[in-house]
Amino acid sequence: MEYLGIDMSCAIGSLRNGEFPQKDCLLPLISKLVGYCLVAASITVKLPQIMKIVQHKSVRGLSVVAFELEVVGYTISLAYCLHKGLPFSAFGEMAFLLIQALILVACIYYFSQPVPLTTWARALVYCAVAPTVLAGNINPTLFDALYASQHAIFLFARLPQIWKNFRNKSTGELSFLTFFMNFAGSIVRVFTSLQENAPLSILTGFALGVVTNGSILTQILLYSKPAAAKEKKAN
């Protein structure tokens, strides 16, 4: 008995016999269910950040390059998972995150007028290359190398923002809710990747996500207190 790639027969069989499902039966089932819940939740992950930018009409404290690299990372990750034929529950959120990341970058461009020519050049290069990567029309060896570099891309997507937060002692318009969901999602994905026997390269990427998103989340908590105190004093 299978629904959306979830094998229910083991669990249902145990329950019919009046027994609680065994660990080997229950963990893969939980992994699949959590995976699909994460895919559903990913639809709204970046909306708080987008709404905060639009509401305040400001991108204060945000690193443009960091969010551009995030788009590149999501593109490579999604393309690689599709190429490897992993189940949708193991990577589905990447599609929704990519769409939202593109909207987010568009918002940053809009509220960062005038946009430098170098920024437009980067955007054009991405638009030219992304369709080929997503279609998987590249050499398999190059694809593996590209995915290996994806971890560095996500790492460097976070480092400029982490450094900017540290230097300014402020997180500007960064959304706590967005980074909390990113952090929680990365933790869940480490679990589901282990259960789905995903390649080590994919597991490593999610583990890095736990560290980097956790760092920014910590900065938001630390730097929001002084900012709130300063605002209160000004009033």
C-alpha positions as a Markdown table, in Angstrom:
| # | Residue | x | y | z |
|---|---|---|---|---|
| 1 | Met | 0.0 | 0.0 | 0.0 |
| 2 | Glu | 1.8 | 3.1 | -1.2 |
| 3 | Tyr | 0.7 | 6.8 | -1.2 |
| 4 | Leu | 2.9 | 9.5 | -2.7 |
| 5 | Gly | 5.9 | 7.1 | -2.5 |
| 6 | Ile | 5.2 | 6.3 | 1.2 |
| 7 | Asp | 4.9 | 2.6 | 1.9 |
| 8 | Met | 2.2 | 2.3 | 4.5 |
| 9 | Ser | 1.8 | -1.5 | 4.4 |
| 10 | Cys | 4.4 | -2.2 | 7.1 |
| 11 | Ala | 2.9 | 0.2 | 9.7 |
| 12 | Ile | -0.8 | -0.7 | 8.9 |
| 13 | Gly | 0.0 | -4.4 | 9.1 |
| 14 | Ser | 1.6 | -4.0 | 12.5 |
| 15 | Leu | -1.4 | -1.9 | 13.8 |
| 16 | Arg | -3.9 | -4.5 | 12.5 |
| 17 | Asn | -2.1 | -7.1 | 14.5 |
| 18 | Gly | -2.4 | -4.9 | 17.6 |
| 19 | Glu | 1.3 | -4.2 | 17.6 |
| 20 | Phe | 3.2 | -0.9 | 17.5 |
| 21 | Pro | 5.3 | -0.6 | 14.3 |
| 22 | Gln | 9.0 | -1.5 | 14.7 |
| 23 | Lys | 11.7 | 1.1 | 14.5 |
| 24 | Asp | 12.9 | -0.1 | 11.0 |
| 25 | Cys | 9.3 | 0.3 | 9.8 |
| 26 | Leu | 8.5 | 3.5 | 11.6 |
| 27 | Leu | 11.6 | 5.7 | 10.9 |
| 28 | Pro | 11.4 | 5.6 | 7.0 |
| 29 | Leu | 7.6 | 6.4 | 7.3 |
| 30 | Ile | 8.3 | 9.3 | 9.6 |
| 31 | Ser | 11.1 | 10.5 | 7.3 |
| 32 | Lys | 8.7 | 10.5 | 4.3 |
| 33 | Leu | 5.9 | 12.3 | 6.2 |
| 34 | Val | 8.3 | 14.9 | 7.6 |
| 35 | Gly | 9.8 | 15.4 | 4.2 |
| 36 | Tyr | 6.4 | 16.2 | 2.6 |
| 37 | Cys | 5.5 | 18.5 | 5.6 |
| 38 | Leu | 8.8 | 20.3 | 5.0 |
| 39 | Val | 8.0 | 20.7 | 1.3 |
| 40 | Ala | 4.6 | 22.1 | 2.2 |
| 41 | Ala | 6.1 | 24.5 | 4.8 |
| 42 | Ser | 8.8 | 25.7 | 2.3 |
| 43 | Ile | 6.1 | 27.5 | 0.3 |
| 44 | Thr | 6.1 | 30.3 | 3.0 |
| 45 | Val | 9.8 | 30.2 | 4.2 |
| 46 | Lys | 11.0 | 33.4 | 2.6 |
| 47 | Leu | 7.6 | 35.3 | 2.6 |
| 48 | Pro | 8.3 | 37.0 | 6.0 |
| 49 | Gln | 11.6 | 38.3 | 4.6 |
| 50 | Ile | 10.0 | 39.5 | 1.3 |
| 51 | Met | 7.1 | 41.1 | 3.2 |
| 52 | Lys | 9.5 | 42.9 | 5.6 |
| 53 | Ile | 11.4 | 44.4 | 2.7 |
| 54 | Val | 8.2 | 45.5 | 0.9 |
| 55 | Gln | 6.6 | 46.8 | 4.1 |
| 56 | His | 9.7 | 48.9 | 5.1 |
| 57 | Lys | 10.7 | 49.7 | 1.5 |
| 58 | Ser | 14.3 | 49.1 | 2.7 |
| 59 | Val | 17.0 | 46.5 | 2.3 |
| 60 | Arg | 19.1 | 47.9 | 5.1 |
| 61 | Gly | 21.7 | 45.5 | 6.4 |
| 62 | Leu | 21.1 | 42.9 | 3.6 |
| 63 | Ser | 24.0 | 41.6 | 1.5 |
| 64 | Val | 23.0 | 41.6 | -2.1 |
| 65 | Val | 25.7 | 39.1 | -3.1 |
| 66 | Ala | 24.7 | 36.8 | -0.3 |
| 67 | Phe | 21.1 | 36.5 | -1.6 |
| 68 | Glu | 22.3 | 36.1 | -5.2 |
| 69 | Leu | 24.6 | 33.3 | -4.3 |
| 70 | Glu | 21.7 | 31.6 | -2.5 |
| 71 | Val | 19.8 | 31.6 | -5.8 |
| 72 | Val | 22.7 | 29.9 | -7.5 |
| 73 | Gly | 23.0 | 27.4 | -4.7 |
| 74 | Tyr | 19.3 | 26.5 | -4.9 |
| 75 | Thr | 19.5 | 26.1 | -8.6 |
| 76 | Ile | 22.4 | 23.7 | -8.5 |
| 77 | Ser | 20.9 | 21.7 | -5.6 |
| 78 | Leu | 17.5 | 21.3 | -7.3 |
| 79 | Ala | 19.1 | 20.3 | -10.6 |
| 80 | Tyr | 21.4 | 17.8 | -8.9 |
| 81 | Cys | 18.5 | 16.2 | -7.0 |
| 82 | Leu | 16.5 | 15.9 | -10.2 |
| 83 | His | 19.4 | 14.4 | -12.0 |
| 84 | Lys | 20.0 | 11.8 | -9.3 |
| 85 | Gly | 16.3 | 10.8 | -9.3 |
| 86 | Leu | 15.8 | 11.3 | -5.6 |
| 87 | Pro | 12.2 | 11.1 | -4.3 |
| 88 | Phe | 10.3 | 14.4 | -4.3 |
| 89 | Ser | 9.9 | 14.3 | -0.5 |
| 90 | Ala | 13.7 | 14.4 | -0.2 |
| 91 | Phe | 14.2 | 17.7 | -2.1 |
| 92 | Gly | 10.8 | 19.2 | -3.2 |
| 93 | Glu | 11.3 | 22.3 | -1.0 |
| 94 | Met | 14.2 | 23.3 | -3.2 |
| 95 | Ala | 11.8 | 24.2 | -6.1 |
| 96 | Phe | 9.7 | 26.5 | -3.8 |
| 97 | Leu | 12.8 | 28.0 | -2.2 |
| 98 | Leu | 14.3 | 28.8 | -5.6 |
| 99 | Ile | 11.2 | 30.6 | -6.7 |
| 100 | Gln | 11.0 | 32.6 | -3.5 |
| 101 | Ala | 14.7 | 33.4 | -3.6 |
| 102 | Leu | 14.3 | 34.8 | -7.1 |
| 103 | Ile | 11.4 | 37.0 | -5.9 |
| 104 | Leu | 13.5 | 38.1 | -2.9 |
| 105 | Val | 16.5 | 39.1 | -5.1 |
| 106 | Ala | 14.1 | 41.0 | -7.4 |
| 107 | Cys | 12.8 | 42.9 | -4.4 |
| 108 | Ile | 16.4 | 43.7 | -3.3 |
| 109 | Tyr | 17.2 | 45.0 | -6.8 |
| 110 | Tyr | 14.0 | 47.1 | -6.8 |
| 111 | Phe | 14.7 | 48.8 | -3.4 |
| 112 | Ser | 18.4 | 49.2 | -4.2 |
| 113 | Gln | 18.1 | 51.7 | -7.0 |
| 114 | Pro | 20.2 | 52.5 | -8.9 |
| 115 | Val | 21.3 | 48.9 | -9.5 |
| 116 | Pro | 25.0 | 48.8 | -10.7 |
| 117 | Leu | 25.8 | 47.4 | -14.2 |
| 118 | Thr | 27.9 | 44.6 | -12.6 |
| 119 | Thr | 24.8 | 43.4 | -10.8 |
| 120 | Trp | 22.7 | 43.3 | -14.0 |
| 121 | Ala | 25.6 | 41.4 | -15.6 |
| 122 | Arg | 25.5 | 38.7 | -12.9 |
| 123 | Ala | 21.7 | 38.4 | -13.4 |
| 124 | Leu | 22.0 | 38.0 | -17.1 |
| 125 | Val | 24.7 | 35.3 | -16.8 |
| 126 | Tyr | 22.4 | 33.4 | -14.4 |
| 127 | Cys | 19.4 | 33.7 | -16.7 |
| 128 | Ala | 21.6 | 32.3 | -19.6 |
| 129 | Val | 23.1 | 29.4 | -17.7 |
| 130 | Ala | 20.4 | 28.3 | -15.3 |
| 131 | Pro | 18.0 | 26.6 | -17.8 |
| 132 | Thr | 20.9 | 24.4 | -19.1 |
| 133 | Val | 21.8 | 23.3 | -15.5 |
| 134 | Leu | 18.2 | 22.6 | -14.5 |
| 135 | Ala | 17.7 | 20.5 | -17.6 |
| 136 | Gly | 20.8 | 18.5 | -16.7 |
| 137 | Asn | 22.3 | 19.1 | -20.2 |
| 138 | Ile | 25.9 | 19.1 | -18.9 |
| 139 | Asn | 28.6 | 16.5 | -18.6 |
| 140 | Pro | 28.0 | 14.2 | -15.6 |
| 141 | Thr | 31.5 | 14.7 | -14.2 |
| 142 | Leu | 31.0 | 18.5 | -14.5 |
| 143 | Phe | 27.6 | 18.1 | -12.8 |
| 144 | Asp | 29.2 | 16.3 | -9.8 |
| 145 | Ala | 31.9 | 19.0 | -9.6 |
| 146 | Leu | 29.3 | 21.7 | -9.8 |
| 147 | Tyr | 27.3 | 20.2 | -7.0 |
| 148 | Ala | 30.4 | 19.8 | -4.9 |
| 149 | Ser | 31.0 | 23.5 | -5.3 |
| 150 | Gln | 27.4 | 24.1 | -4.3 |
| 151 | His | 28.4 | 23.6 | -0.7 |
| 152 | Ala | 31.0 | 26.4 | -1.0 |
| 153 | Ile | 28.4 | 28.6 | -2.7 |
| 154 | Phe | 25.9 | 28.2 | 0.1 |
| 155 | Leu | 28.7 | 28.8 | 2.7 |
| 156 | Phe | 29.9 | 32.0 | 0.9 |
| 157 | Ala | 26.2 | 33.0 | 0.5 |
| 158 | Arg | 26.0 | 33.2 | 4.3 |
| 159 | Leu | 29.5 | 34.5 | 5.2 |
| 160 | Pro | 29.1 | 38.0 | 3.7 |
| 161 | Gln | 25.8 | 38.4 | 5.6 |
| 162 | Ile | 27.3 | 37.0 | 8.9 |
| 163 | Trp | 30.3 | 39.4 | 8.5 |
| 164 | Lys | 28.0 | 42.4 | 7.7 |
| 165 | Asn | 25.9 | 41.7 | 10.7 |
| 166 | Phe | 29.0 | 41.4 | 12.9 |
| 167 | Arg | 30.5 | 44.6 | 11.6 |
| 168 | Asn | 27.3 | 46.6 | 11.9 |
| 169 | Lys | 26.3 | 45.0 | 15.2 |
| 170 | Ser | 22.9 | 44.9 | 13.6 |
| 171 | Thr | 20.9 | 42.6 | 11.3 |
| 172 | Gly | 18.9 | 45.3 | 9.6 |
| 173 | Glu | 15.9 | 44.0 | 7.8 |
| 174 | Leu | 16.7 | 40.3 | 8.2 |
| 175 | Ser | 13.6 | 38.3 | 9.1 |
| 176 | Phe | 13.9 | 36.2 | 12.3 |
| 177 | Leu | 11.0 | 33.9 | 11.1 |
| 178 | Thr | 12.6 | 33.2 | 7.7 |
| 179 | Phe | 16.0 | 32.2 | 9.2 |
| 180 | Phe | 14.3 | 30.2 | 12.0 |
| 181 | Met | 12.5 | 28.2 | 9.4 |
| 182 | Asn | 15.7 | 27.8 | 7.4 |
| 183 | Phe | 17.5 | 26.6 | 10.5 |
| 184 | Ala | 14.7 | 24.1 | 11.4 |
| 185 | Gly | 14.4 | 22.9 | 7.9 |
| 186 | Ser | 18.1 | 22.2 | 7.6 |
| 187 | Ile | 17.9 | 20.1 | 10.8 |
| 188 | Val | 15.0 | 18.1 | 9.5 |
| 189 | Arg | 16.7 | 17.6 | 6.2 |
| 190 | Val | 19.7 | 16.1 | 7.9 |
| 191 | Phe | 17.4 | 13.5 | 9.4 |
| 192 | Thr | 15.5 | 12.8 | 6.2 |
| 193 | Ser | 18.7 | 12.5 | 4.1 |
| 194 | Leu | 20.0 | 9.9 | 6.5 |
| 195 | Gln | 16.8 | 7.9 | 6.2 |
| 196 | Glu | 16.6 | 8.3 | 2.4 |
| 197 | Asn | 20.3 | 7.2 | 2.1 |
| 198 | Ala | 21.0 | 10.4 | 0.2 |
| 199 | Pro | 24.6 | 10.9 | -1.1 |
| 200 | Leu | 27.1 | 12.2 | 1.5 |
| 201 | Ser | 27.4 | 15.4 | -0.6 |
| 202 | Ile | 23.7 | 16.2 | 0.0 |
| 203 | Leu | 23.9 | 15.5 | 3.7 |
| 204 | Thr | 27.0 | 17.7 | 4.0 |
| 205 | Gly | 25.1 | 20.6 | 2.4 |
| 206 | Phe | 22.2 | 20.4 | 4.9 |
| 207 | Ala | 24.7 | 20.1 | 7.8 |
| 208 | Leu | 26.4 | 23.3 | 6.6 |
| 209 | Gly | 22.9 | 24.9 | 6.5 |
| 210 | Val | 22.4 | 24.1 | 10.1 |
| 211 | Val | 25.6 | 25.9 | 11.1 |
| 212 | Thr | 25.3 | 29.0 | 8.9 |
| 213 | Asn | 21.5 | 29.5 | 9.4 |
| 214 | Gly | 22.0 | 28.9 | 13.1 |
| 215 | Ser | 24.8 | 31.6 | 13.2 |
| 216 | Ile | 22.6 | 34.2 | 11.5 |
| 217 | Leu | 19.6 | 33.3 | 13.8 |
| 218 | Thr | 21.9 | 33.8 | 16.8 |
| 219 | Gln | 23.0 | 37.2 | 15.5 |
| 220 | Ile | 19.4 | 38.3 | 15.0 |
| 221 | Leu | 18.7 | 37.4 | 18.6 |
| 222 | Leu | 21.8 | 39.0 | 19.9 |
| 223 | Tyr | 21.7 | 42.3 | 17.9 |
| 224 | Ser | 18.0 | 42.9 | 18.1 |
| 225 | Lys | 18.2 | 43.6 | 21.8 |
| 226 | Pro | 20.7 | 46.6 | 21.6 |
| 227 | Ala | 18.7 | 47.9 | 18.6 |
| 228 | Ala | 15.4 | 47.7 | 20.6 |
| 229 | Ala | 17.1 | 49.4 | 23.6 |
| 230 | Lys | 18.5 | 52.2 | 21.4 |
| 231 | Glu | 15.1 | 52.8 | 19.8 |
| 232 | Lys | 13.4 | 52.9 | 23.2 |
| 233 | Lys | 16.0 | 55.4 | 24.4 |
| 234 | Ala | 15.5 | 57.7 | 21.4 |
| 235 | Asn | 11.8 | 57.8 | 22.1 |
